[in-house]
């Protein structure tokens, strides 16, 4: 497979220049973890590990290779093995905070062109969850598209589409039934040679069923969804980059019941454009939209022009982004301080031994 078929372009050409002439080759991560990886290169598929130097220098989880990443790797003495020395700068990256109390970034997928936010038109449907996914999708740098699956069992499909279009103006919304293969022709607009699409959504939304339909084979395992609550089990437990038969690539991602934010607040301005526009009319530029006098957002809420649930979700996400941004800055500062402390100790020990 040519590198361009795998998504290589001028951005990565420029990013790879420092590694030219060093015996490295560009490869794209297909699946893996911090220990073992599988990657595609021009000569085929490789089993990869990260170099000792890379492991020593990278202390932040988000800097390790993730599905969709392009890396600089050296082919090993054995066939189909390689050692990863660097991750090339990402064009886009979909991240979330790792589960638990640790403030680490978990990269779900990298270098995506279009991200489909999949939601089932059963009890899986949740407008507030769409807003959360949309904020992170815009933050990633990829183009978000909302995909409503299971239209065959929903009588209010048209109303649901209008509801989301009102929530996220300008964002494409499509309804399909992956099980019945209806509406699948819309993917011809997005599946293009050398472009990468990804599917994100909670368990039971139907991501694996959709990918099986695009592949024309039952490659991805699909579990039945519980009728009680329309909750599915985690059919996909790891991310995977898959070349599609008609060109283009797809990234399948694990179903996520917990999606904690990561990044800054930029994604909010796309999803809550109406509230951001209202905030320009606030008396104070740093208005928190809670109890400040002259708040245009609160005025719209009290006047019935802004939905209470939408306002609540906006405020919740805004606080989450601010909190995570602060925690990430503190952690980066602590890591830098720890590095300098180690360097000073080494220098002190060196001069002590010289005496």
C-alpha positions, 0 to 999 in steps of 0.5 A: 500500500502506498503511503498516500493511501494510508493518509500521508500528505505534505503535512507529514512530509514536512514533519518527517524531514528531521528523520530523513537519512537516519534509516527511519521509515514512516509507518502508521499505527493500526492498533496497540498500547504503550507496550506493543503496536502494529503499524502499516508501512509501504512494505506491509504490516509491522510488529512494533515496540517503542525505543528505550530512549523514547520511553525514557524521554516521554513522561506524559501518556498522551505523547505515546503512539496512538491509533492513527498516529504516524511514527518514525520507525526503524525496521528490525533485523527480523522481518515485519518488526520495527522500533518506534523512535518518534511520533510525528506531529498530529493534524488532529487528535481526539482525546479524553481524560483517563478514567479515575483521579489521575489527570492524564490525557488518553488519546482515542485516535489521531489524524482523523479527517471526519469523526462520526458521532454515533448515537442510537435512536433507541434509549441510547439517544441523549441530546446532552451527550451529543453536545459533549461529544461535539465539543470534544470533536471540534476540539480535536481538529477533525470535522464532526458529523452526527450519525443517528443509527437504528432509524428503522425502530424510531418513528420520530427520526425527523424530529430528532434530526431537527433537534440536533440541527438546532443544537449544532447549526451547520453540522451535518446530521444523517440517519441510517439503519446499519442493521438493514443497510439503509441510508448507507449511501451517505458514506460515499460523500466521506469515504475518500482515498487517503482520508480517515474517518472514525466512529465515536459513541457509547456502547450499543450505539452500533459502531461495529455494525456500521463498520461491518456494513462498510467492510462488507464482512462481519469483521467486527464482533457485535453483541446484542444490546439489552432491551432494558436501557438500550445499553450494550457491552464493550464490543470493541475493547481497543482502537483499530485502523482499518483500510476500506475496500473502496479506499480510505480508512476507518478507525473503530474506537472502544464504546465509552460510557464515560467521556471526561473532557480534555483540552481547552474551551475552544470546542464549546464555541462551536457547539454553544454558538448561541450562548457565546453570542449572548455572552457578548451582551453581558455587562462584564467581559469576564461574566461567569453567567451565574449571579453577575448583574447585567448577564445577557445569558441569564437574561435569556434563560429567565426570559425563556429564550434559552433552554435550562438543560442546554444552559446547565450542560454548557456551564458543566462543560465549561467548568470541566474544561477549565478544571482540566486545563488547570490540572494539566498545567499544574502537572506539566509544571510538576514534571518540568520541576522534577526534571530540573531537580534530577539534572541539578542532583546529577550535576551536584553528584558529578562535581562532588565526585570530581573533588 
